[in-house]
Amino acid sequence: MIEIKDAVMRFENTKALDGVSITIPEGCAYGLLGSNGAGKSTLLRLLSGIYRPYSGEVKIDGENVYDNVPIKERVFFINDETVQFNDMTLTEMRAYYKRFYNSFSDELFDKLYKAVNLPMKKRLNTFSKGMKRQAAVICGIACRTPYLFLDEAFDGLDPTMRIIVKQMLIDAMLDNKLTVIFSSHNLNEIDEFCDRVGLMHAGKVVFDRELDNVKGRVVKIQTSLDRPVTSEDFSGFELMHLDNVGSVTHLIAKGDRETIRAEIEKFNPKFYDEVPLSLEEIFIYEMEVLGYDSSKLDR
């Protein structure tokens, strides 16, 4: 289990994390969303033991992560940057990780390597960004750690290689019961992989929820009523957005769908349509309800 409690991280006068609290259960695939500068990478570095929190607690399996070698051996962090490996070949990178991870599997590395077919003897500074990402992913999976953290996991990968890397990660999650945290700007990738999602903004966690709960309880409705309505007309559900355009009313509502429909049926609608919402739309409306300016988020 991962437990983050009231974590604060400062860099000189900048507060990168401001009282972050998250609990991530074992075996969870967790999606970490947010704009640039939201604090996602800083949080992953705290969890990897690279940074010591200014205050608060960052624990894995009940132990503080920073300066804790046995816990760090249970974690693999795939950074968004790989410049530290530029002078290495993939052969040397493999040997490097074998020194630090007793759980490293040569058999698994060879299996993964065959799928990407990267040059073993060339320096990583000759690789494209996508090739560097592939090298880091196969090393990370081959280390067979219980915890795997990926910062912008699929950045730089072409569509074909995205499919291959995604399948590698899915297989590893199923075979090894990994606890995985994905940091990403891509909501489709989060939707595809994750059980739970946290949205960060300005160093804070805006919300932290089960993905099925987020998707299943928010609905977009188009209807035609006898008169324009206001938020005061509804009490049985949370109204996230309301717009009357001529004779058509658009609503974004959160709650039980049967309850929502029953409330609207009281106004004898001429028609009633539920329109599927994308995960991106749900997050935009969630942010607006919480008083955040969604235009400042990457979409």
Buried (B, 14 or more C-beta within 10 A) or exposed (E): EBBBBEBBBBEEEEBBBBBBBBEBEEBBBBBBBBBEBBBBBBBBBBBBBBBEBBEBEBBBBEEBBBEBEEBBBBBBBBBBEBEEBEEBBBEBBBEBBBEEBEBBBEEBBEBBBEBBEBBEEEBBEEBEEBBBBBBBBBBBBBBBBBBBBBBBBBBBBEEEBBEBBBEBBBBBBEEBEBBBBBBBBBBEBBBEBBBBBBBBBBBBBBBBBEBEEBBEBBBBBBBBBEEEBEEEBBEEBBBBBBEBEEEBBBBBBBBBBEEBBEBBEEBEBEEEEBEEBEBBBBBBBBBBBEEBEBEEBEE
